[in-house]
């Protein structure tokens, strides 16, 4: 007689006939077909699994026992300002400081000062690292669903995946490319069918998550322009480290794009000379062309310096194109719109925003004026990822819809302090766009003055940044998994928040070096920092940015960063390293002339925080070297830059990362040049 419970026969999936060994796995799988979300939170979000609801509740709606009240500030007792006696592990080094991926907004509220504030140091019963689970899923449980429903059936279905291509489709692809054989660079060859598929897959699985503006569910190789397909494949190939081939695909896409523009101009000139009735082309039909431009500019901006001039040349044409396409006009979604029409409007909207943020990233990196200004953007903010990733009208209609909010109105809400209400919670893409708007305004105000912003202006921006962060926390709480593939936009937004605080309070000036791809200019003099509460906040953000990779493991970042690293992270790392170095060197000079008694309490706390971070790394022994306090902090300045440089070791996707790595290594070398 067989022992144990009788074996239960699990039926096949009623939609795709897939077989499972456990009934709960079958139910979970079938929800990917029905988009059922039975576990609902009071805030309106719903989830496919109970554990995802529990995680959301823990992170977004913590109980009063889990956080310290922001208004009940308890004054800390005084302590010796001498360096060796100033580090109180319970007060200055809160273990939760490294656990959170975003410092809570209350930390930067004017009613919640850094000095004298007691942070809850009670260790949670369950380690926060548990949410970075290393447990392998069972082989039949491949539906790795995320909190925001970011996984899409289209990505797991080989028949509907945007990178799928049939043999007839590939033959048509080859024929369409051969039409342009006379303008293609010498030595270019057609990629194989498998190469095209894997590079398109690389783009949609990895790159697209950082700037989602090409609609996956309606993307078809057979229907898209050939130059757009080649541009998508070029970026996908870049992220597969196929460097020779990705440049070949890039050059082919650029050649075909420019040839089509040339042919269009010739046709227009011919019609003009013939005296015919000229009709103004509808710019709204140029979404595919805009997408091709965005991908090519993105590629050329961050790769080899030899093609960087392409980025500037193509950007100027793209700026004209988006203006013709109506970026300044309202595009409020019509009532009663169907899924197909909605996808057309939303894809155009996201493509225009992709252009806007790409120009802003060029401004941040190269100090070039923004090609599209905030006041020119009249379109509405992008929708939730859940709707964007719907693969059919039924899924889309069941999804939660974001309240329509115009970009200009969103920026206004941030500056007037009104903020975003819980009922108007914004998508990750919307928050990402709005922080870009604040970054651009900081650039404009700083370059429109003498270079230094007035304290009242800084306070106005800090209010806007605090309001933005509260909007971000409505969607994400105060913690994210940096290694989670479904959250890159949210993580990129936090990098821009830190950049905003730094650019608001300092003029670090690395931009000219990034243009020339030579950061030896960083060894020169930079404007000296001013000791102020505003600079303190920027330093706290920079220190917190360093604590996250330290918490994950500095050695892990170079090996795992391909999955989540972005240009925003790279630019943020460079600015954070420069700010911490300059600030620690300023503190060293202050101590050299006034002793530790010349430090403010908040500066003493910041030194304790940075010291605690270094203690958690392989460079902790540098803290044990016997030397005077001024020399000690000067050595700490080199140490923090070394830690940042270690994160840029190993392979990198973007060529500009190697430039940043070389610059950080130069800064970290304590010996004279």
C-alpha positions as CSV (number, residue, x, y, z in Angstrom):
1,X,0.0,0.0,0.0
2,X,1.5,3.3,-1.0
3,X,2.4,5.6,1.9
4,X,1.6,9.3,2.2
5,X,-1.2,11.3,0.8
6,X,-2.7,10.2,-2.6
7,X,-1.4,12.2,-5.5
8,X,-3.6,15.0,-6.7
9,X,-4.1,15.4,-10.4
10,X,-3.6,19.1,-11.3
11,X,-5.6,20.1,-14.4
12,X,-3.9,21.9,-17.3
13,X,-4.1,25.6,-17.7
14,X,-7.5,26.3,-19.4
15,X,-5.9,29.0,-21.5
16,X,-2.6,27.6,-22.8
17,X,-2.6,24.0,-21.5
18,X,0.5,24.4,-19.5
19,X,1.0,21.8,-16.7
20,X,1.9,22.5,-13.1
21,X,2.7,20.2,-10.1
22,X,0.9,22.4,-7.5
23,X,-2.5,23.9,-7.7
24,X,-1.5,27.3,-6.3
25,X,1.1,27.6,-9.1
26,X,-1.7,26.9,-11.6
27,X,-3.9,29.6,-10.1
28,X,-1.0,32.1,-10.1
29,X,-0.3,31.3,-13.7
30,X,-3.9,31.7,-14.8
31,X,-4.0,35.1,-13.3
32,X,-1.4,36.2,-15.9
33,X,-4.1,35.4,-18.5
34,X,-7.0,37.0,-16.7
35,X,-5.1,39.8,-15.1
36,X,-7.0,39.1,-11.9
37,X,-5.7,40.9,-8.8
38,X,-7.7,39.6,-5.8
39,X,-5.6,41.1,-3.1
40,X,-6.4,44.8,-2.7
41,X,-5.0,47.5,-0.5
42,X,-7.1,50.4,0.9
43,X,-5.0,52.9,-1.1
44,X,-6.4,51.4,-4.4
45,X,-3.5,49.2,-5.5
46,X,-4.2,45.5,-6.1
47,X,-1.9,42.5,-6.4
48,X,-1.9,39.0,-7.7
49,X,-0.3,37.5,-4.6
50,X,-0.9,38.0,-0.9
51,X,2.8,38.3,-0.2
52,X,3.1,41.2,-2.7
53,X,0.2,43.0,-0.8
54,X,2.0,42.4,2.5
55,X,5.3,43.8,1.1
56,X,3.4,46.8,-0.3
57,X,1.7,47.4,3.1
58,X,5.0,47.1,4.9
59,X,6.9,49.6,2.7
60,X,4.1,52.1,1.8
61,X,1.9,52.1,4.8
62,X,4.1,51.3,7.9
63,X,2.5,51.3,11.3
64,X,3.3,54.0,13.7
65,X,5.5,51.6,15.6
66,X,7.8,51.3,12.6
67,X,8.8,54.9,12.2
68,X,9.7,57.8,14.5
69,X,7.1,60.6,14.6
70,X,8.5,63.5,12.5
71,X,7.1,66.2,14.8
72,X,8.1,64.9,18.2
73,X,11.7,65.9,18.1
74,X,13.8,64.9,21.1
75,X,16.9,66.9,21.8
76,X,20.0,64.8,22.0
77,X,22.4,65.4,24.8
78,X,25.7,67.2,24.1
79,X,28.8,65.3,23.5
80,X,32.5,65.9,23.0
81,X,33.3,67.5,19.6
82,X,36.7,65.9,19.4
83,X,36.9,63.5,16.5
84,X,37.7,60.4,18.5
85,X,34.9,61.0,21.0
86,X,32.3,62.2,18.6
87,X,31.1,58.9,17.1
88,X,28.1,57.5,18.9
89,X,27.1,54.3,17.0
90,X,23.5,54.5,18.3
91,X,22.9,58.1,17.3
92,X,25.2,58.9,14.4
93,X,25.2,55.5,12.7
94,X,21.6,54.4,12.5
95,X,21.5,50.9,10.8
96,X,18.4,52.0,9.0
97,X,20.4,54.6,7.2
98,X,21.8,52.0,4.9
99,X,18.7,50.0,4.7
100,X,16.5,52.6,3.0
101,X,17.1,53.4,-0.7
102,X,15.5,56.8,-0.2
103,X,15.8,58.9,2.9
104,X,12.3,59.7,4.1
105,X,11.0,63.1,3.1
106,X,10.4,64.0,6.8
107,X,14.2,63.9,7.1
108,X,14.4,67.1,5.0
109,X,11.4,68.9,6.4
110,X,12.2,72.2,7.9
111,X,10.5,71.1,11.1
112,X,12.7,68.0,11.4
113,X,16.3,69.2,11.8
114,X,19.2,66.8,11.4
115,X,20.8,68.0,14.7
116,X,18.9,66.8,17.8
117,X,16.6,64.5,15.9
118,X,16.4,60.9,17.3
119,X,16.0,58.3,14.6
120,X,14.4,55.0,15.5
121,X,17.3,52.6,15.9
122,X,15.3,49.6,17.0
123,X,16.2,46.7,14.8
124,X,13.3,45.1,13.0
125,X,12.6,41.5,14.0
126,X,13.0,40.4,10.4
127,X,16.1,41.6,8.5
128,X,15.4,44.1,5.8
129,X,17.7,42.1,3.6
130,X,15.1,39.4,3.5
131,X,13.4,41.3,0.7
132,X,16.5,40.7,-1.4
133,X,15.7,37.0,-1.3
134,X,18.2,34.5,-2.8
135,X,15.6,31.7,-2.8
136,X,15.4,30.1,-6.3
137,X,11.8,29.8,-7.6
138,X,10.6,26.3,-8.6
139,X,11.1,25.4,-12.2
140,X,7.3,25.4,-12.9
141,X,6.8,28.8,-11.2
142,X,8.3,31.1,-13.8
143,X,5.7,33.9,-13.4
144,X,7.9,36.4,-11.5
145,X,5.2,38.9,-10.8
146,X,6.1,42.3,-9.5
147,X,4.4,44.7,-7.1
148,X,3.3,47.1,-9.8
149,X,2.3,44.4,-12.3
150,X,5.3,45.2,-14.5
151,X,5.7,41.8,-16.0
152,X,3.8,41.5,-19.2
153,X,2.5,38.4,-20.9
154,X,3.7,39.7,-24.2
155,X,7.3,39.3,-22.9
156,X,6.8,35.7,-22.0
157,X,4.8,34.7,-25.1
158,X,7.1,33.9,-28.0
159,X,4.3,34.4,-30.5
160,X,3.4,37.9,-29.4
161,X,6.8,39.2,-28.2
162,X,7.8,42.4,-29.9
163,X,11.1,40.9,-31.0
164,X,9.5,37.9,-32.8
165,X,10.1,37.8,-36.6
166,X,9.0,35.2,-39.1
167,X,11.1,33.9,-42.1
168,X,9.0,36.0,-44.6
169,X,9.3,38.9,-42.2
170,X,13.1,38.6,-42.2
171,X,13.3,38.3,-46.0
172,X,11.2,41.5,-46.3
173,X,13.6,43.1,-43.8
174,X,16.6,42.2,-45.9
175,X,15.0,43.5,-49.1
176,X,14.0,46.8,-47.4
177,X,17.6,47.3,-46.2
178,X,19.1,46.5,-49.6
179,X,17.1,49.4,-51.2
180,X,19.5,51.7,-49.4
181,X,22.7,49.8,-50.3
182,X,24.2,52.8,-52.0
183,X,24.2,55.0,-48.9
184,X,25.2,52.3,-46.3
185,X,28.8,52.6,-45.0
186,X,31.3,50.3,-46.7
187,X,31.7,47.0,-44.9
188,X,28.2,46.9,-43.3
189,X,26.5,43.5,-43.5
190,X,22.9,42.4,-42.8
191,X,22.5,40.8,-39.4
192,X,21.1,37.3,-39.3
193,X,17.5,36.6,-38.2
194,X,18.7,35.3,-34.8
195,X,20.9,38.4,-34.3
196,X,18.0,40.7,-35.0
197,X,15.7,38.8,-32.6
198,X,18.2,38.7,-29.7
199,X,19.1,42.4,-30.1
200,X,15.4,43.4,-30.2
201,X,14.8,41.2,-27.2
202,X,17.8,42.8,-25.3
203,X,16.2,46.2,-25.9
204,X,12.7,45.3,-24.8
205,X,13.8,43.3,-21.8
206,X,16.5,45.6,-20.4
207,X,17.0,49.0,-22.0
208,X,13.3,49.8,-22.5
209,X,12.6,49.7,-18.8
210,X,14.8,52.7,-18.3
211,X,12.9,54.9,-20.8
212,X,9.7,53.1,-21.9
213,X,8.5,55.0,-24.9
214,X,8.1,52.3,-27.6
215,X,4.8,50.4,-27.0
216,X,5.7,46.7,-26.8
217,X,2.2,45.2,-27.4
218,X,1.8,47.0,-30.8
219,X,5.4,46.8,-31.9
220,X,5.7,44.7,-35.1
221,X,8.9,44.1,-37.1
222,X,6.9,43.8,-40.3
223,X,5.2,47.2,-39.9
224,X,7.9,49.4,-38.4
225,X,10.3,51.5,-40.4
226,X,13.6,49.8,-41.2
227,X,15.7,52.6,-39.6
228,X,13.8,52.2,-36.4
229,X,14.3,48.5,-36.3
230,X,18.1,49.0,-36.9
231,X,18.3,51.6,-34.2
232,X,16.5,49.4,-31.6
233,X,18.8,46.5,-32.6
234,X,21.9,48.8,-32.2
235,X,21.0,49.8,-28.6
236,X,20.1,46.2,-27.8
237,X,23.4,45.0,-29.2
238,X,25.2,47.6,-27.2
239,X,23.7,46.1,-24.0
240,X,24.8,42.6,-25.1
241,X,28.4,43.9,-25.3
242,X,28.5,43.2,-29.0
243,X,30.5,46.4,-29.6
244,X,31.6,46.1,-33.2
245,X,28.2,45.0,-34.4
246,X,26.3,47.7,-32.4
247,X,28.3,50.5,-34.1
248,X,27.6,48.9,-37.5
249,X,23.9,48.8,-36.8
250,X,24.0,52.4,-35.5
251,X,25.7,53.6,-38.7
252,X,23.2,51.7,-40.9
253,X,20.2,53.2,-39.0
254,X,21.6,56.7,-39.2
255,X,22.4,56.5,-42.9
256,X,18.9,55.3,-43.8
257,X,17.3,57.9,-41.6
258,X,19.2,60.8,-43.1
259,X,18.7,59.4,-46.6
260,X,14.9,59.3,-46.0
261,X,15.0,62.9,-44.8
262,X,17.1,63.9,-47.9
263,X,14.6,62.2,-50.2
264,X,11.7,64.0,-48.4
265,X,13.4,67.4,-48.8
266,X,14.0,66.7,-52.5
267,X,10.4,65.8,-53.0
268,X,9.3,69.0,-51.2
269,X,11.6,71.1,-53.3
270,X,10.4,69.4,-56.5
271,X,6.8,70.1,-55.6
272,X,7.6,73.7,-54.7
273,X,9.4,74.3,-58.1
274,X,6.5,72.6,-59.9
275,X,4.1,75.1,-58.4
276,X,1.8,72.5,-57.1
277,X,-0.5,72.7,-54.1
278,X,1.8,72.1,-51.1
279,X,0.3,70.5,-48.1
280,X,2.0,70.9,-44.8
281,X,2.9,67.4,-43.5
282,X,1.2,66.3,-40.3
283,X,4.0,66.1,-37.7
284,X,1.9,63.8,-35.5
285,X,2.5,61.0,-38.0
286,X,6.3,61.2,-37.3
287,X,6.3,59.2,-34.1
288,X,8.5,56.4,-35.6
289,X,11.0,58.9,-36.9
290,X,11.2,60.7,-33.5
291,X,11.8,57.3,-31.9
292,X,14.6,56.6,-34.3
293,X,16.2,59.9,-33.5
294,X,15.9,59.4,-29.8
295,X,17.6,56.0,-30.0
296,X,20.4,57.3,-32.2
297,X,21.0,60.4,-30.0
298,X,20.9,58.2,-26.9
299,X,23.5,55.9,-28.5
300,X,25.8,58.6,-29.7
301,X,25.7,60.6,-26.4
302,X,27.1,58.0,-24.1
303,X,29.4,55.8,-26.3
304,X,32.6,56.6,-28.2
305,X,33.7,60.2,-28.4
306,X,34.3,59.8,-32.1
307,X,30.5,59.8,-32.7
308,X,29.6,62.3,-30.0
309,X,29.3,65.1,-32.7
310,X,26.5,62.9,-34.1
311,X,24.6,63.4,-30.8
312,X,24.7,67.2,-31.1
313,X,23.8,67.2,-34.9
314,X,20.9,64.8,-34.5
315,X,19.7,66.5,-31.4
316,X,19.1,69.8,-33.2
317,X,17.0,68.1,-35.8
318,X,15.1,66.1,-33.2
319,X,14.3,69.4,-31.3
320,X,12.7,70.8,-34.5
321,X,10.8,67.6,-35.1
322,X,9.2,67.4,-31.6
323,X,8.1,71.0,-31.9
324,X,6.5,70.2,-35.2
325,X,4.9,67.2,-33.6
326,X,3.1,69.4,-31.0
327,X,5.0,69.0,-27.8
328,X,3.6,72.4,-26.7
329,X,0.0,71.4,-27.3
330,X,-2.4,69.7,-24.9
331,X,-3.0,66.0,-25.6
332,X,-5.6,65.2,-23.0
333,X,-6.9,61.7,-23.5
334,X,-10.4,61.8,-24.9
335,X,-13.3,60.2,-22.9
336,X,-14.4,56.8,-24.0
337,X,-11.2,56.1,-26.0
338,X,-10.5,52.5,-27.0
339,X,-7.3,50.6,-26.3
340,X,-5.9,51.1,-29.8
341,X,-6.5,54.8,-29.9
342,X,-5.2,55.2,-26.3
343,X,-2.0,53.3,-27.2
344,X,-1.4,55.7,-30.1
345,X,-1.8,58.8,-28.0
346,X,0.2,57.4,-25.0
347,X,3.1,56.2,-27.3
348,X,3.3,59.6,-28.9
349,X,3.2,61.3,-25.4
350,X,6.0,59.1,-24.0
351,X,8.1,59.6,-27.2
352,X,7.9,63.4,-26.7
353,X,8.9,63.0,-23.1
354,X,11.7,60.7,-24.0
355,X,13.1,63.5,-26.2
356,X,12.6,66.0,-23.4
357,X,14.5,63.9,-20.7
358,X,17.2,63.0,-23.2
359,X,18.0,66.7,-23.8
360,X,17.9,67.3,-20.1
361,X,20.4,64.5,-19.5
362,X,22.7,66.1,-22.1
363,X,22.4,69.4,-20.1
364,X,23.3,67.6,-16.8
365,X,26.3,65.8,-18.3
366,X,27.7,68.4,-20.8
367,X,26.4,71.7,-19.4
368,X,24.7,72.5,-22.7
369,X,21.5,74.6,-22.7
370,X,18.3,72.5,-22.8
371,X,16.9,72.2,-26.3
372,X,13.3,71.9,-25.0
373,X,12.4,74.2,-22.1
374,X,9.9,73.4,-19.4
375,X,7.5,76.1,-20.6
376,X,7.4,74.5,-24.1
377,X,6.0,71.2,-22.7
378,X,2.2,71.3,-22.9
379,X,1.4,67.5,-23.0
380,X,0.0,65.4,-20.1
381,X,2.0,63.1,-17.9
382,X,2.5,59.4,-18.8
383,X,0.2,56.7,-17.5
384,X,0.8,53.8,-15.0
385,X,3.1,51.0,-16.1
386,X,0.3,48.5,-15.6
387,X,-1.8,50.0,-18.4
388,X,1.3,50.6,-20.6
389,X,2.2,46.9,-20.5
390,X,-1.3,45.6,-21.1
391,X,-1.3,43.4,-24.2
392,X,-4.9,43.7,-25.2
393,X,-8.0,45.9,-24.6
394,X,-9.4,43.6,-21.9
395,X,-6.3,43.9,-19.7
396,X,-6.1,47.6,-20.4
397,X,-9.7,48.3,-19.4
398,X,-9.3,46.5,-16.1
399,X,-6.2,48.5,-15.1
400,X,-6.2,51.5,-12.8
401,X,-6.1,54.8,-14.7
402,X,-4.0,57.7,-13.6
403,X,-5.7,61.1,-13.2
404,X,-4.8,63.2,-16.2
405,X,-2.3,65.9,-15.1
406,X,-0.6,68.4,-17.5
407,X,3.2,68.6,-17.1
408,X,3.1,72.4,-16.5
409,X,0.5,71.9,-13.8
410,X,2.6,69.2,-12.2
411,X,5.6,71.5,-12.0
412,X,3.5,74.3,-10.6
413,X,2.1,71.9,-7.9
414,X,5.7,71.1,-6.8
415,X,6.7,74.8,-6.4
416,X,3.6,76.0,-4.6
417,X,3.9,73.1,-2.1
418,X,0.4,71.7,-2.9
419,X,1.9,68.5,-4.0
420,X,0.2,65.4,-5.3
421,X,-2.7,63.9,-3.3
422,X,-2.9,60.1,-2.6
423,X,-5.9,59.9,-4.9
424,X,-3.8,61.4,-7.7
425,X,-0.8,59.1,-7.3
426,X,1.5,59.5,-10.2
427,X,3.3,56.8,-12.3
428,X,7.0,56.2,-12.1
429,X,7.5,57.8,-15.5
430,X,5.5,60.9,-14.4
431,X,7.7,61.3,-11.3
432,X,10.8,60.8,-13.4
433,X,9.7,63.5,-15.9
434,X,8.9,66.0,-13.0
435,X,12.2,65.6,-11.3
436,X,13.8,66.4,-14.7
437,X,11.7,69.5,-14.8
438,X,13.1,70.6,-11.4
439,X,16.7,69.8,-12.6
440,X,16.2,72.0,-15.6
441,X,14.9,74.9,-13.6
442,X,17.9,74.6,-11.3
443,X,20.2,74.8,-14.3
444,X,18.3,77.8,-15.7
445,X,18.2,79.8,-12.5
446,X,21.9,79.0,-11.7
447,X,23.1,80.1,-15.2
448,X,20.8,83.1,-15.2
449,X,22.4,84.6,-12.1
450,X,26.0,85.0,-11.0
451,X,26.4,81.3,-10.6
452,X,25.3,81.3,-6.9
453,X,21.7,81.0,-6.0
454,X,20.3,83.2,-3.2
455,X,19.2,81.5,0.0
456,X,15.5,82.3,-0.7
457,X,15.7,80.6,-4.1
458,X,17.4,77.6,-2.6
459,X,14.7,77.2,0.0
460,X,12.1,77.4,-2.8
461,X,13.7,74.6,-4.7
462,X,14.1,72.5,-1.5
463,X,10.4,72.8,-0.9
464,X,9.7,71.7,-4.5
465,X,12.1,68.7,-4.1
466,X,10.5,67.7,-0.8
467,X,7.1,67.9,-2.4
468,X,8.3,65.8,-5.3
469,X,9.8,63.2,-2.9
470,X,6.5,62.9,-1.1
471,X,4.8,62.2,-4.5
472,X,7.5,59.5,-5.2
473,X,6.9,57.9,-1.8
474,X,3.2,57.6,-2.5
475,X,4.1,55.2,-5.2
476,X,7.2,53.5,-3.8
477,X,7.4,54.0,-0.1
478,X,11.0,54.7,1.1
479,X,12.7,51.5,0.0
480,X,13.4,49.9,-3.3
481,X,15.5,46.9,-4.3
482,X,18.2,48.3,-6.5
483,X,18.7,44.9,-8.2
484,X,15.0,44.7,-9.1
485,X,14.5,44.8,-12.9
486,X,11.0,46.2,-12.6
487,X,12.0,49.4,-10.8
488,X,14.7,51.2,-12.8
489,X,12.7,54.4,-13.5
490,X,12.1,54.8,-9.8
491,X,15.7,54.3,-9.0
492,X,16.8,56.7,-11.7
493,X,14.5,59.3,-10.3
494,X,16.2,59.0,-6.9
495,X,19.6,59.5,-8.6
496,X,18.3,62.7,-10.1
497,X,16.9,63.8,-6.7
498,X,20.4,63.6,-5.3
499,X,21.8,65.4,-8.3
500,X,19.3,68.2,-7.8
501,X,20.4,68.7,-4.2
502,X,24.0,68.8,-5.2
503,X,23.6,71.1,-8.2
504,X,21.5,73.3,-6.1
505,X,24.2,73.9,-3.6
506,X,27.5,73.5,-5.5
507,X,29.2,74.2,-8.8
508,X,31.3,71.1,-9.4
509,X,32.1,71.7,-13.0
510,X,32.9,68.3,-14.5
511,X,30.8,69.0,-17.6
512,X,33.6,70.1,-20.0
513,X,35.5,67.0,-19.2
514,X,32.6,64.7,-20.1
515,X,32.3,66.5,-23.5
516,X,36.0,65.8,-24.3
517,X,35.9,62.5,-22.6
518,X,38.9,63.6,-20.5
519,X,38.4,64.3,-16.8
520,X,41.9,65.4,-16.0
521,X,40.3,68.9,-15.6
522,X,38.9,67.6,-12.3
523,X,42.3,67.9,-10.8
524,X,42.0,71.7,-11.1
525,X,40.5,74.1,-8.7
526,X,36.8,74.2,-8.2
527,X,34.6,76.9,-6.5
528,X,34.9,76.4,-2.7
529,X,31.9,75.1,-0.9
530,X,30.1,77.3,1.6
531,X,29.3,75.9,5.0
532,X,25.5,76.1,5.3
533,X,22.5,73.9,6.2
534,X,21.7,73.7,2.5
535,X,25.1,72.2,1.7
536,X,24.6,69.8,4.7
537,X,21.5,68.4,3.0
538,X,23.4,67.8,-0.2
539,X,26.2,66.1,1.7
540,X,23.7,63.8,3.5
541,X,22.2,62.8,0.1
542,X,25.7,62.1,-1.3
543,X,26.6,60.0,1.8
544,X,23.4,58.1,1.6
545,X,24.0,57.4,-2.1
546,X,27.3,55.8,-1.1
547,X,25.8,53.8,1.6
548,X,23.5,51.8,-0.7
549,X,26.3,50.1,-2.8
550,X,28.2,49.6,0.5
551,X,25.2,47.8,1.9
552,X,24.8,45.6,-1.2
553,X,28.5,45.1,-1.4
554,X,31.0,47.2,-3.3
555,X,32.4,44.1,-5.0
556,X,29.0,43.0,-6.2
557,X,28.1,46.3,-8.0
558,X,30.6,45.9,-10.9
559,X,29.3,42.4,-11.6
560,X,25.6,43.1,-11.3
561,X,25.2,46.7,-12.3
562,X,24.3,45.9,-16.0
563,X,20.8,45.0,-14.9
564,X,20.0,48.3,-13.1
565,X,22.8,50.8,-13.8
566,X,21.9,53.8,-15.9
567,X,23.5,57.1,-17.1
568,X,21.6,58.8,-14.2
569,X,23.5,56.6,-11.7
570,X,26.8,57.3,-13.4
571,X,26.3,61.1,-13.4
572,X,25.0,61.0,-9.8
573,X,28.0,58.9,-8.7
574,X,30.5,61.4,-10.2
575,X,28.8,64.4,-8.5
576,X,28.4,62.6,-5.2
577,X,32.1,61.7,-5.2
578,X,33.2,65.2,-6.0
579,X,30.9,66.8,-3.4
580,X,32.0,64.4,-0.6
581,X,35.7,64.9,-1.5
582,X,35.4,68.7,-1.6
583,X,33.4,68.8,1.6
584,X,35.8,66.6,3.6
585,X,38.7,68.6,2.4
586,X,36.9,71.8,3.5
587,X,36.3,70.2,6.9
588,X,40.0,69.3,7.0
589,X,41.0,73.0,6.4
590,X,38.5,74.1,9.1
591,X,39.9,71.7,11.7
592,X,43.4,72.7,10.7
593,X,42.7,76.3,11.5
594,X,40.1,76.1,14.2
595,X,40.3,72.6,15.6
596,X,37.3,70.3,16.0
597,X,35.7,73.0,18.2
598,X,35.1,75.0,14.9
599,X,32.7,72.3,13.6
600,X,28.9,72.7,13.8
601,X,27.0,69.9,15.4
602,X,25.4,68.8,12.1
603,X,28.9,68.6,10.4
604,X,30.1,66.4,13.3
605,X,27.1,64.1,12.7
606,X,27.8,64.0,9.0
607,X,31.4,63.0,9.7
608,X,30.2,60.2,11.9
609,X,27.9,58.9,9.2
610,X,30.6,58.9,6.5
611,X,33.0,57.2,9.0
612,X,30.4,54.5,9.7
613,X,30.0,53.9,5.9
614,X,33.8,53.5,5.4
615,X,33.9,51.1,8.4
616,X,31.6,48.7,6.4
617,X,34.1,48.4,3.5
618,X,37.4,46.9,2.7
619,X,39.1,50.3,3.3
620,X,38.1,50.4,6.9
621,X,41.8,50.1,8.0
622,X,42.4,53.6,6.6
623,X,40.5,54.9,9.6
624,X,43.0,53.3,12.0
625,X,46.0,55.2,10.8
626,X,47.4,57.4,13.6
627,X,47.5,61.0,12.4
628,X,46.1,64.4,13.3
629,X,42.4,65.1,12.7
630,X,42.9,67.4,9.7
631,X,45.1,64.8,7.9
632,X,42.6,62.1,8.9
633,X,39.7,63.8,7.1
634,X,41.9,64.6,4.1
635,X,42.6,60.9,3.8
636,X,38.9,60.1,4.2
637,X,38.2,62.4,1.2
638,X,40.5,60.2,-1.0
639,X,38.9,57.0,0.5
640,X,35.3,57.9,-0.4
641,X,36.4,58.7,-4.0
642,X,38.2,55.3,-4.1
643,X,35.0,53.6,-3.1
644,X,33.1,55.3,-5.9
645,X,35.8,54.3,-8.3
646,X,35.6,50.7,-7.3
647,X,32.0,50.6,-8.5
648,X,33.1,51.4,-12.0
649,X,35.5,48.4,-12.2
650,X,34.8,45.5,-14.6
651,X,32.8,45.6,-17.8
652,X,30.7,48.6,-18.7
653,X,28.0,49.1,-21.3
654,X,28.5,52.9,-21.9
655,X,31.8,54.2,-22.9
656,X,31.3,57.3,-20.8
657,X,31.5,55.1,-17.7
658,X,35.1,54.3,-18.5
659,X,35.7,58.1,-18.6
660,X,34.1,58.6,-15.2
661,X,36.1,55.6,-13.8
662,X,39.4,57.2,-15.0
663,X,38.4,60.6,-13.5
664,X,37.6,59.0,-10.2
665,X,40.8,57.1,-10.1
666,X,42.7,60.4,-10.7
667,X,40.9,62.0,-7.9
668,X,41.5,59.1,-5.5
669,X,45.3,59.1,-6.0
670,X,46.7,61.0,-3.1
671,X,50.1,61.5,-4.7
672,X,51.0,64.7,-6.6
673,X,50.3,64.6,-10.4
